[in-house]
Amino acid sequence: MLELLAENQAIRLTMLAVIFMAVVAGSFIAVNIAVARRAARQRLVGDSGPFGEGQAVRTGSLRTAAAESGWAKLVERIEKSGLSLADTRDASLRQRLAAAGYRSPQAPRIYTLVRLMMVVGLPALWLAYLWVTGSRPGLFSLYLQAMVAAVAGLYLPALFVRAKADRRQQEIINGFPDALDLMLVCVEAGLGLEAAFARVGQEIATTHPLIAEQLGTVVLELRAGRSREDALRRMADRAEADEIRAFATLLIQSSKLGSSIAQTLRIYASEMRDKRQLRAEEKAHRLPVLLSVPLVACMLPVMIGVLMLPAAIRVIREMLPAMGGS
């Protein structure tokens, strides 16, 4: 049996894949058991009040269509089978996913499922690639390659979510001064803040859909009974942009102090336009520095070759006869 394992590379690869998947599955089950016990303890502590004050009330009035997607149904089937996909950092994870545009109630569980599939799938694909190409690396080298693929599968979803959140954040920041100008016009025309948000969201739905989405969510939350301060702070948390957070703080302070919202919007719109201009100038000033790198990398070898080639040819012409004569 041992001789067969030593001679047959395919059997060794198969056994290594089975062992790796068994380790991953065992770790996942252990983590799920720990999470379930912790959640049970939290429920016991939360329900210990006289009327169950610790139990949070969660509403689903703003659910998106992604909750009915195939991923959500797959997550429900997996959790019905007894495996929990809940993350211990559910609040922070939900905030990161919301910043990337994934606001479904099932988004954290779908994210955990995708990471698990990537952790198991990438090493399996790499082993299949080695199988097809006929490569025969050593056992230790194969284990290291599988571990690298598993680590890549663990962090690739996080990098994707972070990149998408940064891209959305930049789009919101670039288009927010235009939305502030329209909001200022609406407020000066006599509309309230909620009506101004709704009107501006309708007007910029095609040019700046992300800002329209943020404003529409604030309008829905206000109509659902949420306080203005809470709705504005939630908008700032979803956008994860300092400019939006400062805008929400200004509106909250203006509402509390009774100052003019129109004047606040006018000043802040001017500041955001100045910041956008400064960012554009900064990018323009960085271009010469960035262009100098490829220019030096491409032109310097050519210039050195042009300068050194005649001397090299002369040296070769003088040395060849001497070498031949000797």
C-alpha positions as CSV (number, residue, x, y, z in Angstrom):
1,M,0.0,0.0,0.0
2,L,2.8,2.4,0.9
3,E,4.6,1.6,-2.3
4,L,1.5,2.3,-4.3
5,L,1.1,5.7,-2.6
6,A,4.8,6.5,-3.2
7,E,4.6,5.6,-6.9
8,N,1.2,7.0,-7.8
9,Q,1.2,10.8,-7.8
10,A,-2.6,11.1,-8.5
11,I,-3.4,9.1,-5.3
12,R,-1.2,11.3,-3.3
13,L,-2.8,14.5,-4.6
14,T,-6.2,13.1,-4.0
15,M,-5.4,12.2,-0.4
16,L,-3.8,15.6,0.2
17,A,-6.9,17.3,-1.1
18,V,-9.2,15.1,1.1
19,I,-7.1,15.9,4.2
20,F,-7.0,19.6,3.5
21,M,-10.8,19.7,3.0
22,A,-11.3,17.7,6.2
23,V,-9.2,20.1,8.1
24,V,-11.1,23.1,6.7
25,A,-14.5,21.5,7.4
26,G,-13.5,20.6,11.0
27,S,-12.3,24.2,11.6
28,F,-15.5,25.6,10.2
29,I,-17.7,23.3,12.3
30,A,-15.7,24.2,15.4
31,V,-16.0,27.9,14.7
32,N,-19.8,27.5,14.2
33,I,-20.2,25.7,17.5
34,A,-18.3,28.5,19.3
35,V,-20.4,31.1,17.6
36,A,-23.6,29.3,18.4
37,R,-22.7,29.0,22.1
38,R,-21.7,32.7,22.2
39,A,-25.0,33.7,20.6
40,A,-26.9,31.6,23.0
41,R,-25.2,33.3,25.9
42,Q,-25.9,36.7,24.5
43,R,-29.6,35.8,24.1
44,L,-29.7,34.7,27.7
45,V,-28.1,37.9,28.9
46,G,-30.2,40.0,26.6
47,D,-33.5,38.5,27.8
48,S,-32.6,38.7,31.4
49,G,-34.3,42.1,31.9
50,P,-37.8,42.4,33.3
51,F,-39.4,42.8,29.8
52,G,-36.6,41.5,27.6
53,E,-35.0,44.9,27.1
54,G,-31.8,43.3,25.7
55,Q,-33.5,41.8,22.7
56,A,-33.0,43.9,19.7
57,V,-35.9,44.7,17.4
58,R,-34.8,44.4,13.8
59,T,-37.0,45.8,11.0
60,G,-36.8,44.8,7.4
61,S,-38.8,47.6,5.8
62,L,-35.8,48.6,3.5
63,R,-34.9,45.2,2.2
64,T,-33.5,45.0,-1.3
65,A,-34.3,42.6,-4.1
66,A,-31.0,40.7,-3.4
67,A,-32.6,39.0,-0.4
68,E,-34.5,36.8,-2.8
69,S,-31.5,36.0,-4.9
70,G,-30.0,32.6,-5.4
71,W,-27.2,33.3,-2.9
72,A,-29.7,34.2,-0.2
73,K,-31.6,31.0,-0.8
74,L,-28.4,29.0,-0.7
75,V,-27.5,30.6,2.6
76,E,-30.9,29.7,4.0
77,R,-30.6,26.1,3.0
78,I,-27.1,25.8,4.5
79,E,-28.3,27.4,7.8
80,K,-31.3,25.1,7.9
81,S,-29.0,22.2,7.7
82,G,-27.4,23.3,11.0
83,L,-24.4,25.3,9.9
84,S,-24.3,28.9,11.0
85,L,-22.7,31.5,8.7
86,A,-23.0,34.3,11.2
87,D,-19.9,36.3,11.8
88,T,-18.8,37.4,15.3
89,R,-18.1,40.9,13.8
90,D,-21.5,41.2,12.2
91,A,-21.9,44.9,12.9
92,S,-18.6,46.0,11.4
93,L,-18.9,43.6,8.5
94,R,-22.4,44.8,7.7
95,Q,-21.2,48.4,7.7
96,R,-18.3,47.5,5.3
97,L,-20.7,45.7,3.0
98,A,-23.2,48.5,3.1
99,A,-20.4,50.9,2.1
100,A,-19.8,48.6,-0.9
101,G,-23.5,48.6,-1.9
102,Y,-24.5,45.3,-0.4
103,R,-27.3,46.1,2.0
104,S,-29.3,42.9,2.0
105,P,-30.0,41.4,5.4
106,Q,-28.3,38.2,4.2
107,A,-25.2,40.0,2.8
108,P,-22.9,39.1,5.8
109,R,-23.8,35.5,5.6
110,I,-23.4,35.4,1.8
111,Y,-20.0,37.1,2.2
112,T,-18.9,34.4,4.7
113,L,-20.1,31.7,2.4
114,V,-18.2,33.1,-0.5
115,R,-15.0,33.3,1.6
116,L,-15.5,29.7,2.6
117,M,-16.0,28.6,-1.0
118,M,-12.9,30.5,-2.1
119,V,-10.8,29.0,0.7
120,V,-11.8,25.5,-0.4
121,G,-12.2,26.2,-4.1
122,L,-8.9,27.8,-5.0
123,P,-6.7,25.0,-3.6
124,A,-8.9,22.5,-5.3
125,L,-8.6,24.4,-8.6
126,W,-4.8,24.5,-8.2
127,L,-4.7,20.8,-7.5
128,A,-6.8,20.2,-10.6
129,Y,-4.4,22.4,-12.6
130,L,-1.5,20.4,-11.4
131,W,-3.3,17.2,-12.2
132,V,-4.1,18.3,-15.8
133,T,-0.6,19.6,-16.6
134,G,1.1,16.6,-15.1
135,S,3.3,18.6,-12.7
136,R,4.7,16.5,-9.8
137,P,5.9,18.9,-7.1
138,G,7.1,17.6,-3.7
139,L,4.7,17.0,-0.9
140,F,5.9,20.0,1.1
141,S,5.9,22.3,-1.9
142,L,2.4,21.1,-2.8
143,Y,1.3,21.8,0.8
144,L,2.7,25.4,0.7
145,Q,1.1,26.1,-2.7
146,A,-2.3,24.9,-1.3
147,M,-1.9,27.1,1.8
148,V,-1.0,30.1,-0.4
149,A,-4.1,29.5,-2.5
150,A,-6.3,29.1,0.6
151,V,-4.9,32.4,2.1
152,A,-5.6,34.1,-1.2
153,G,-9.1,32.8,-1.2
154,L,-9.6,34.1,2.3
155,Y,-8.5,37.7,1.6
156,L,-9.6,38.2,-2.0
157,P,-13.3,38.8,-1.1
158,A,-12.2,41.4,1.5
159,L,-10.0,43.2,-1.0
160,F,-12.9,43.2,-3.6
161,V,-15.3,44.7,-1.1
162,R,-12.8,47.3,0.0
163,A,-12.0,48.3,-3.6
164,K,-15.7,48.6,-4.4
165,A,-16.4,50.6,-1.3
166,D,-13.5,53.0,-2.1
167,R,-14.8,53.4,-5.7
168,R,-18.3,54.2,-4.5
169,Q,-17.0,56.6,-1.9
170,Q,-15.0,58.5,-4.5
171,E,-18.0,58.8,-6.8
172,I,-20.1,60.1,-3.9
173,I,-17.5,62.7,-3.0
174,N,-17.1,63.9,-6.5
175,G,-20.8,64.3,-7.2
176,F,-21.9,65.6,-3.8
177,P,-21.2,69.4,-4.5
178,D,-23.7,69.2,-7.4
179,A,-26.3,67.6,-5.1
180,L,-25.7,70.3,-2.5
181,D,-26.3,73.1,-5.1
182,L,-29.7,71.5,-6.1
183,M,-30.5,71.0,-2.4
184,L,-29.8,74.7,-1.7
185,V,-32.1,75.7,-4.6
186,C,-34.9,73.5,-3.2
187,V,-34.5,74.8,0.4
188,E,-34.5,78.4,-0.7
189,A,-37.6,77.7,-2.7
190,G,-39.4,76.8,0.5
191,L,-39.1,73.0,0.6
192,G,-38.4,71.2,3.8
193,L,-35.3,69.1,4.2
194,E,-37.1,65.8,3.6
195,A,-38.8,67.1,0.5
196,A,-35.5,68.6,-0.7
197,F,-33.8,65.2,-0.3
198,A,-36.6,63.5,-2.3
199,R,-36.5,66.1,-5.1
200,V,-32.8,66.1,-5.4
201,G,-32.7,62.3,-5.5
202,Q,-35.1,62.4,-8.4
203,E,-33.2,65.0,-10.3
204,I,-29.7,63.3,-10.0
205,A,-30.9,59.7,-10.3
206,T,-29.3,59.4,-13.8
207,T,-26.1,61.5,-13.3
208,H,-25.2,60.5,-9.7
209,P,-27.2,57.3,-8.9
210,L,-25.2,56.5,-5.7
211,I,-26.0,59.9,-4.1
212,A,-29.6,59.5,-5.2
213,E,-29.7,56.1,-3.5
214,Q,-28.3,57.6,-0.3
215,L,-30.8,60.4,-0.2
216,G,-33.7,58.1,-1.1
217,T,-32.7,55.8,1.8
218,V,-32.8,58.8,4.2
219,V,-36.2,59.9,2.9
220,L,-37.6,56.3,3.4
221,E,-36.1,56.2,7.0
222,L,-37.6,59.6,7.8
223,R,-41.0,58.5,6.5
224,A,-40.8,55.3,8.5
225,G,-40.5,57.3,11.7
226,R,-36.8,57.5,12.3
227,S,-35.4,60.7,13.7
228,R,-33.6,63.2,11.4
229,E,-30.4,62.9,13.5
230,D,-30.4,59.2,13.4
231,A,-31.2,59.0,9.6
232,L,-28.4,61.5,8.8
233,R,-25.8,59.6,10.9
234,R,-26.8,56.4,9.3
235,M,-26.3,58.0,5.9
236,A,-22.8,59.1,7.0
237,D,-22.0,55.6,8.2
238,R,-23.1,54.0,4.9
239,A,-21.1,56.4,2.8
240,E,-18.0,56.2,5.0
241,A,-16.8,59.5,3.7
242,D,-15.5,62.3,5.9
243,E,-17.3,64.9,3.7
244,I,-20.7,63.2,4.1
245,R,-20.1,62.8,7.8
246,A,-19.3,66.5,8.2
247,F,-22.4,67.3,6.1
248,A,-24.6,65.2,8.4
249,T,-23.0,66.9,11.5
250,L,-23.7,70.3,10.1
251,L,-27.4,69.6,9.4
252,I,-27.8,68.1,12.8
253,Q,-26.2,71.1,14.5
254,S,-28.3,73.5,12.4
255,S,-31.4,71.7,13.3
256,K,-30.5,71.8,17.0
257,L,-29.4,75.4,17.1
258,G,-32.1,76.7,14.8
259,S,-29.7,78.3,12.3
260,S,-30.4,78.7,8.6
261,I,-30.1,75.4,6.7
262,A,-29.8,77.4,3.4
263,Q,-26.8,79.3,4.6
264,T,-25.2,76.1,5.9
265,L,-25.7,74.4,2.6
266,R,-24.3,77.4,0.7
267,I,-21.1,77.5,2.8
268,Y,-20.6,73.8,2.7
269,A,-21.2,73.5,-1.0
270,S,-18.6,76.1,-1.6
271,E,-16.1,74.3,0.6
272,M,-16.7,71.0,-1.2
273,R,-16.2,72.6,-4.6
274,D,-12.9,74.0,-3.4
275,K,-11.9,70.6,-2.1
276,R,-12.8,69.0,-5.4
277,Q,-10.7,71.6,-7.2
278,L,-7.8,71.0,-4.9
279,R,-8.0,67.3,-5.5
280,A,-7.9,67.9,-9.3
281,E,-4.9,70.2,-8.9
282,E,-3.1,67.6,-6.8
283,K,-3.7,64.9,-9.4
284,A,-2.4,67.3,-12.1
285,H,0.7,68.0,-10.1
286,R,1.4,64.3,-9.6
287,L,1.3,63.6,-13.3
288,P,4.9,64.8,-14.1
289,V,6.3,62.8,-11.2
290,L,4.4,59.7,-12.4
291,L,5.4,60.2,-16.0
292,S,9.1,60.6,-15.1
293,V,9.3,56.9,-14.0
294,P,8.4,55.4,-17.4
295,L,10.4,58.0,-19.2
296,V,13.5,57.2,-17.1
297,A,12.9,53.5,-17.4
298,C,12.4,53.6,-21.1
299,M,14.7,56.4,-22.4
300,L,17.7,56.0,-20.1
301,P,18.7,52.5,-21.4
302,V,18.3,53.8,-25.0
303,M,20.4,56.9,-24.3
304,I,23.1,54.8,-22.6
305,G,23.1,52.4,-25.6
306,V,23.4,55.2,-28.1
307,L,26.3,56.8,-26.2
308,M,28.1,53.5,-25.4
309,L,27.6,51.7,-28.7
310,P,30.2,53.6,-30.9
311,A,32.8,53.2,-28.2
312,A,32.0,49.5,-27.8
313,I,32.2,49.0,-31.6
314,R,35.6,50.7,-31.7
315,V,36.9,48.6,-28.9
316,I,35.7,45.4,-30.5
317,R,37.3,46.4,-33.9
318,E,40.7,47.1,-32.3
319,M,40.7,44.0,-30.1
320,L,39.6,41.4,-32.7
321,P,42.7,41.8,-34.9
322,A,45.0,41.7,-31.9
323,M,43.3,38.5,-30.6
324,G,43.4,36.9,-34.0
325,G,47.1,37.7,-34.4
326,S,48.0,36.3,-31.1
